[in-house]
Amino acid sequence: MRTTTTLTLPILLALSAGASAAPPAPGASPEERGGYLVRIMSCNDCHTPLKMGPKGPEPDMGRMLSGHPESFGVPAAPSHGDGAWVWSGTGTNTAFAGPWGITFTANLTPDPETGLGKWTEKTFLETFRTGRHMGHGRPVRPPMPVYWISQATDDDLKAIYAYLRTIPAVRNRVPQPVDPPEPAAPAK
């Protein structure tokens, strides 16, 4: 698979089209509502690695929501220069490089060592309310739409958390973000 790729909106929409987005019935469990929200919020588009299928890139649902594949490592980011192109993504659509450095999509599965298995509901909510990892750590970096997700209701975030606790745990240690290089010192 290529190291970097550009996924256009039609490709991303096609990737998302496979799962049903029908709203849950009235009185549905929080887990059912959370599954619906994860689908309509397109969480799989970045948190589920792409693999090459017979018709091109497709979500690797055997690694659903497991984030950037540990086996892929930390690819070097291409140079973006000062032009119109300021960010890029890996072919798995799980790592992104831009002025913020390199970010890797998190493992959202309930694996206790590499995913959200040890996170509490409170920690999950605080992450989106503060825009900081685990509610108090490093900033959650682009392209994660934390600003928009922070506007979800507590009930919706709790439903997403409940749903994520029900999916298969995938052991996958995602790399830590990479800071951007320090700007070069001015020539003397």
The 8 nearest C-alpha neighbors of each residue, nearest first, counted from 0:
[[1, 90, 2, 51, 50, 91, 3, 89],
 [2, 0, 3, 90, 4, 89, 91, 51],
 [1, 3, 89, 90, 0, 4, 74, 88],
 [4, 2, 89, 90, 88, 1, 87, 5],
 [5, 3, 90, 89, 88, 6, 1, 2],
 [4, 6, 7, 88, 87, 3, 90, 89],
 [7, 5, 10, 4, 11, 8, 9, 92],
 [6, 8, 10, 9, 5, 11, 12, 4],
 [7, 9, 11, 10, 12, 6, 13, 5],
 [10, 8, 12, 11, 7, 13, 6, 14],
 [11, 9, 13, 7, 12, 8, 6, 14],
 [12, 10, 14, 8, 13, 9, 15, 7],
 [13, 11, 9, 15, 14, 10, 8, 16],
 [12, 14, 10, 16, 11, 15, 9, 17],
 [15, 13, 11, 12, 16, 10, 57, 17],
 [14, 16, 12, 13, 17, 11, 18, 44],
 [15, 17, 13, 14, 18, 12, 19, 20],
 [18, 16, 15, 14, 19, 13, 20, 12],
 [19, 17, 16, 20, 15, 38, 14, 21],
 [18, 20, 21, 17, 16, 38, 35, 22],
 [19, 21, 39, 35, 38, 22, 18, 36],
 [22, 20, 19, 23, 35, 24, 39, 18],
 [23, 21, 20, 35, 24, 32, 36, 19],
 [22, 24, 27, 32, 21, 31, 25, 35],
 [23, 25, 27, 26, 22, 32, 21, 31],
 [26, 24, 27, 23, 22, 28, 32, 31],
 [25, 27, 24, 28, 23, 29, 32, 31],
 [28, 26, 24, 25, 23, 31, 32, 29],
 [27, 29, 31, 30, 32, 26, 158, 33],
 [28, 30, 158, 32, 31, 33, 161, 27],
 [29, 31, 162, 33, 161, 28, 32, 158],
 [32, 30, 34, 28, 33, 29, 27, 35],
 [31, 33, 29, 35, 30, 34, 23, 158],
 [34, 32, 159, 158, 30, 162, 36, 35],
 [35, 33, 37, 31, 36, 32, 162, 30],
 [34, 36, 32, 38, 33, 37, 20, 22],
 [35, 37, 33, 39, 38, 34, 40, 32],
 [38, 36, 34, 40, 42, 35, 39, 33],
 [39, 37, 35, 41, 36, 40, 20, 34],
 [40, 38, 36, 41, 37, 20, 35, 42],
 [39, 41, 37, 38, 42, 36, 35, 43],
 [42, 40, 38, 39, 43, 44, 37, 15],
 [41, 43, 44, 37, 40, 46, 45, 38],
 [42, 44, 47, 46, 41, 45, 64, 63],
 [45, 43, 41, 42, 46, 47, 15, 11],
 [44, 46, 93, 43, 92, 47, 42, 104],
 [45, 47, 66, 64, 43, 104, 42, 65],
 [48, 46, 64, 43, 63, 45, 66, 65],
 [49, 47, 91, 59, 58, 93, 92, 46],
 [48, 50, 58, 91, 57, 59, 56, 92],
 [51, 49, 56, 57, 59, 58, 52, 48],
 [50, 52, 56, 55, 57, 49, 53, 0],
 [51, 53, 55, 54, 56, 57, 50, 58],
 [52, 54, 55, 51, 56, 57, 50, 58],
 [55, 53, 52, 56, 51, 57, 50, 14],
 [54, 56, 52, 51, 53, 57, 50, 49],
 [57, 55, 51, 50, 52, 49, 54, 58],
 [56, 58, 49, 50, 52, 51, 14, 59],
 [57, 59, 49, 60, 48, 47, 50, 14],
 [60, 58, 61, 49, 62, 50, 48, 57],
 [59, 61, 63, 62, 58, 47, 64, 48],
 [60, 62, 59, 63, 58, 169, 47, 65],
 [63, 61, 60, 65, 59, 47, 64, 169],
 [62, 64, 60, 47, 65, 61, 59, 43],
 [63, 65, 47, 46, 107, 66, 43, 106],
 [66, 64, 106, 62, 63, 107, 108, 47],
 [67, 65, 106, 46, 105, 104, 64, 47],
 [66, 68, 93, 104, 103, 173, 69, 94],
 [69, 67, 70, 71, 66, 171, 173, 48],
 [68, 70, 71, 172, 173, 72, 171, 67],
 [69, 71, 68, 72, 171, 67, 172, 73],
 [72, 70, 68, 69, 73, 74, 67, 91],
 [73, 71, 70, 69, 74, 68, 174, 67],
 [72, 74, 75, 71, 174, 69, 94, 76],
 [73, 75, 72, 76, 2, 71, 89, 94],
 [76, 74, 73, 77, 101, 96, 2, 78],
 [75, 77, 96, 74, 78, 101, 87, 95],
 [78, 76, 79, 75, 87, 96, 3, 86],
 [77, 79, 80, 76, 85, 97, 86, 96],
 [80, 78, 85, 84, 77, 81, 86, 82],
 [81, 79, 82, 78, 85, 84, 83, 77],
 [80, 82, 79, 83, 85, 84, 78, 98],
 [83, 81, 84, 80, 85, 79, 78, 86],
 [82, 84, 85, 81, 79, 80, 86, 87],
 [85, 83, 82, 86, 79, 81, 80, 87],
 [84, 86, 79, 97, 83, 82, 98, 87],
 [87, 85, 97, 96, 84, 79, 95, 88],
 [88, 86, 96, 95, 3, 97, 5, 89],
 [87, 89, 95, 3, 94, 92, 4, 96],
 [88, 90, 3, 92, 2, 91, 94, 4],
 [89, 91, 3, 4, 92, 2, 1, 0],
 [90, 92, 49, 48, 89, 93, 50, 94],
 [93, 91, 89, 90, 45, 88, 94, 48],
 [92, 94, 67, 104, 91, 45, 103, 48],
 [95, 93, 103, 89, 102, 88, 92, 104],
 [94, 96, 88, 102, 101, 87, 103, 89],
 [97, 95, 101, 86, 87, 100, 76, 88],
 [96, 98, 86, 99, 100, 85, 101, 87],
 [97, 99, 100, 179, 85, 96, 86, 101],
 [100, 98, 97, 179, 178, 101, 96, 140],
 [101, 99, 179, 178, 177, 97, 98, 96],
 [102, 100, 96, 177, 95, 176, 97, 178],
 [103, 101, 176, 95, 94, 96, 177, 104],
 [102, 104, 94, 67, 93, 105, 176, 95],
 [103, 105, 66, 93, 67, 46, 94, 45],
 [106, 104, 66, 107, 103, 173, 46, 67],
 [105, 107, 65, 66, 114, 108, 64, 173],
 [108, 106, 64, 114, 115, 65, 105, 109],
 [107, 109, 168, 114, 110, 106, 65, 115],
 [110, 108, 116, 168, 115, 164, 114, 111],
 [109, 111, 168, 114, 116, 108, 112, 113],
 [112, 110, 116, 117, 114, 109, 113, 115],
 [111, 113, 110, 114, 116, 170, 117, 172],
 [114, 112, 172, 110, 171, 170, 111, 106],
 [115, 113, 110, 106, 108, 107, 109, 116],
 [114, 116, 109, 118, 117, 107, 108, 110],
 [117, 115, 111, 109, 110, 114, 118, 112],
 [118, 116, 111, 115, 119, 112, 109, 114],
 [119, 117, 115, 116, 122, 123, 120, 133],
 [120, 118, 122, 121, 123, 117, 116, 115],
 [119, 121, 123, 122, 124, 160, 118, 157],
 [120, 122, 124, 119, 123, 125, 118, 126],
 [123, 121, 125, 119, 133, 120, 124, 118],
 [122, 124, 120, 126, 121, 125, 119, 118],
 [123, 125, 121, 126, 127, 122, 128, 120],
 [126, 124, 134, 128, 122, 127, 123, 129],
 [127, 125, 134, 133, 131, 123, 124, 132],
 [126, 128, 149, 130, 125, 124, 129, 145],
 [127, 129, 125, 149, 126, 130, 124, 134],
 [130, 128, 131, 126, 127, 134, 125, 135],
 [131, 129, 127, 126, 139, 128, 138, 145],
 [130, 132, 138, 134, 139, 126, 129, 135],
 [133, 131, 136, 134, 137, 126, 139, 138],
 [132, 134, 126, 122, 135, 136, 131, 123],
 [135, 133, 126, 125, 131, 132, 129, 122],
 [134, 136, 131, 133, 132, 137, 129, 126],
 [137, 135, 132, 131, 133, 134, 138, 139],
 [136, 138, 132, 131, 139, 135, 133, 140],
 [139, 137, 131, 140, 130, 132, 136, 135],
 [138, 140, 131, 130, 132, 137, 141, 143],
 [141, 139, 138, 143, 142, 102, 99, 145],
 [142, 140, 143, 144, 139, 102, 99, 95],
 [141, 143, 144, 140, 95, 102, 145, 139],
 [142, 144, 141, 145, 140, 139, 104, 146],
 [145, 143, 146, 147, 142, 148, 141, 149],
 [144, 146, 148, 147, 143, 149, 130, 127],
 [145, 147, 149, 144, 148, 150, 130, 127],
 [148, 146, 149, 145, 150, 144, 151, 127],
 [147, 149, 145, 150, 151, 146, 144, 127],
 [150, 148, 127, 146, 128, 147, 151, 145],
 [149, 151, 148, 147, 152, 146, 128, 127],
 [152, 150, 148, 149, 155, 156, 153, 147],
 [153, 151, 155, 154, 156, 150, 149, 157],
 [152, 154, 156, 155, 157, 151, 124, 158],
 [153, 155, 157, 152, 156, 158, 151, 29],
 [156, 154, 158, 152, 157, 153, 151, 159],
 [157, 155, 159, 153, 158, 154, 160, 152],
 [156, 158, 160, 154, 155, 159, 153, 161],
 [159, 157, 33, 29, 161, 155, 156, 160],
 [160, 158, 33, 156, 162, 161, 157, 163],
 [159, 161, 157, 163, 158, 162, 156, 164],
 [162, 160, 158, 30, 164, 159, 163, 157],
 [163, 161, 30, 33, 159, 165, 164, 160],
 [162, 164, 160, 165, 161, 166, 108, 159],
 [163, 165, 161, 162, 109, 166, 160, 108],
 [166, 164, 162, 163, 167, 161, 30, 109],
 [167, 165, 163, 164, 168, 108, 162, 109],
 [168, 166, 169, 108, 165, 109, 63, 110],
 [167, 169, 110, 109, 108, 166, 170, 114],
 [170, 168, 110, 171, 65, 108, 167, 62],
 [169, 171, 113, 110, 168, 172, 114, 112],
 [172, 170, 113, 69, 169, 173, 65, 68],
 [171, 173, 113, 69, 174, 170, 106, 114],
 [172, 174, 69, 67, 171, 105, 175, 68],
 [175, 173, 176, 172, 103, 73, 69, 72],
 [174, 176, 177, 173, 103, 102, 101, 172],
 [177, 175, 102, 101, 103, 178, 174, 100],
 [178, 176, 101, 100, 175, 179, 102, 99],
 [177, 179, 100, 180, 176, 101, 99, 181],
 [180, 178, 100, 99, 181, 98, 177, 101],
 [181, 179, 182, 178, 100, 183, 177, 98],
 [180, 182, 183, 179, 178, 184, 100, 98],
 [183, 181, 180, 184, 179, 185, 98, 178],
 [182, 184, 181, 185, 180, 186, 179, 187],
 [183, 185, 186, 182, 181, 187, 180, 179],
 [186, 184, 183, 187, 182, 181, 180, 81],
 [187, 185, 184, 183, 182, 181, 180, 80],
 [186, 185, 184, 183, 182, 181, 180, 81]]
